Amino acid sequence: MVLLHQEQRREEGQDEERRRSQAVKVSAWLEPRRDAHGKSELAFQVHNASEMPIYEVSLSNPIPDGNEDSEAGFIGLAPPGQTIHRAAPLKWATSYFSPEPVPVEFLDGSGRL
């Protein structure tokens, strides 16, 4: 029984290490860009440098405005090795100062946050 418990703890530790190794390979940031019409807008980029896709990616305003609804929305999938570019919500422009990292949450391939 003791050996079984030790094996389970070892496997849990390995699972946690795999999750962390993927999480450190995902980054998100804000920066200004020009849209298709040449108008300036604020955009966020999500880069997935891991070998596995990430799902249900969501970003939060890096400078909270006190409003619970500060999430940028749902990005269905960020494939491995790719960067997703999306326009940020207009209200984020009021808090933008310079290119900066953005808090990002996602599900990994096993459905864990």
C-alpha positions in Angstrom: 0.0 0.0 0.0 2.8 2.4 0.8 4.5 1.7 -2.5 1.3 2.4 -4.4 0.8 5.7 -2.5 4.4 6.7 -3.3 3.9 5.8 -7.0 0.7 7.9 -7.1 2.5 10.9 -5.6 5.4 10.6 -8.0 3.0 10.5 -11.0 1.1 13.5 -9.6 4.4 15.4 -9.4 5.3 14.5 -13.0 1.9 15.7 -14.2 2.3 19.0 -12.4 5.8 19.4 -13.9 4.4 18.8 -17.4 1.7 21.4 -16.8 4.2 24.0 -15.6 6.6 23.3 -18.4 3.8 24.2 -20.9 2.6 27.2 -18.9 6.0 28.9 -19.0 6.0 28.6 -22.8 2.8 30.7 -23.2 3.0 34.5 -23.1 0.6 37.3 -23.9 1.2 41.1 -24.3 -0.4 44.3 -25.5 0.9 46.6 -28.1 -0.5 49.2 -30.5 -0.9 48.3 -34.2 -2.7 49.5 -37.3 -5.9 47.8 -38.4 -6.8 46.9 -42.0 -8.0 50.5 -42.6 -4.8 52.1 -41.1 -6.5 53.2 -37.9 -4.5 52.8 -34.7 -5.8 50.2 -32.3 -4.6 48.3 -29.2 -4.0 44.6 -29.8 -3.0 41.6 -27.7 -0.8 38.8 -28.9 -0.8 35.3 -27.4 2.2 33.2 -28.2 2.2 29.5 -27.6 5.8 28.2 -27.7 4.9 24.8 -26.3 4.5 21.6 -28.3 0.8 21.2 -27.5 -2.2 23.4 -28.3 -3.9 25.5 -25.6 -7.6 25.9 -25.4 -10.2 28.5 -24.0 -7.5 31.2 -23.8 -8.7 34.3 -21.9 -6.9 37.5 -21.0 -7.5 40.1 -18.3 -6.8 43.8 -18.4 -3.3 44.2 -16.8 -4.5 47.3 -15.0 -7.8 46.3 -13.3 -10.5 49.0 -13.5 -12.6 47.6 -10.7 -15.0 46.1 -13.2 -15.4 42.3 -12.9 -16.1 42.2 -16.7 -12.5 43.1 -17.7 -11.8 39.9 -19.6 -10.9 40.3 -23.3 -13.0 37.4 -24.3 -12.6 33.9 -25.6 -9.9 32.8 -28.0 -10.8 29.2 -28.9 -7.4 27.8 -29.6 -3.7 28.8 -29.8 -1.9 26.1 -31.8 1.6 25.1 -30.9 4.3 27.4 -32.1 2.0 30.1 -33.2 1.1 33.6 -32.2 -2.6 34.7 -32.2 -3.3 38.5 -32.8 -6.6 40.1 -31.7 -7.9 43.6 -31.2 -8.2 44.4 -27.5 -11.4 45.8 -26.0 -11.6 49.6 -26.5 -11.8 50.2 -22.8 -8.3 48.7 -22.4 -6.9 51.7 -24.4 -7.5 54.0 -21.4 -5.1 52.1 -19.2 -2.5 51.3 -21.8 0.9 53.0 -21.4 3.5 50.8 -23.2 4.0 47.2 -24.4 3.4 45.1 -21.4 2.6 41.5 -20.4 -1.0 40.5 -19.9 -2.3 37.8 -17.4 -3.4 34.8 -19.5 -5.4 31.7 -18.5 -6.0 28.6 -20.6 -6.8 24.9 -20.5 -4.1 22.5 -21.4 -4.7 19.3 -23.5 -5.9 17.4 -20.4 -8.5 20.1 -19.6 -6.6 21.6 -16.7 -6.4 25.4 -16.0 
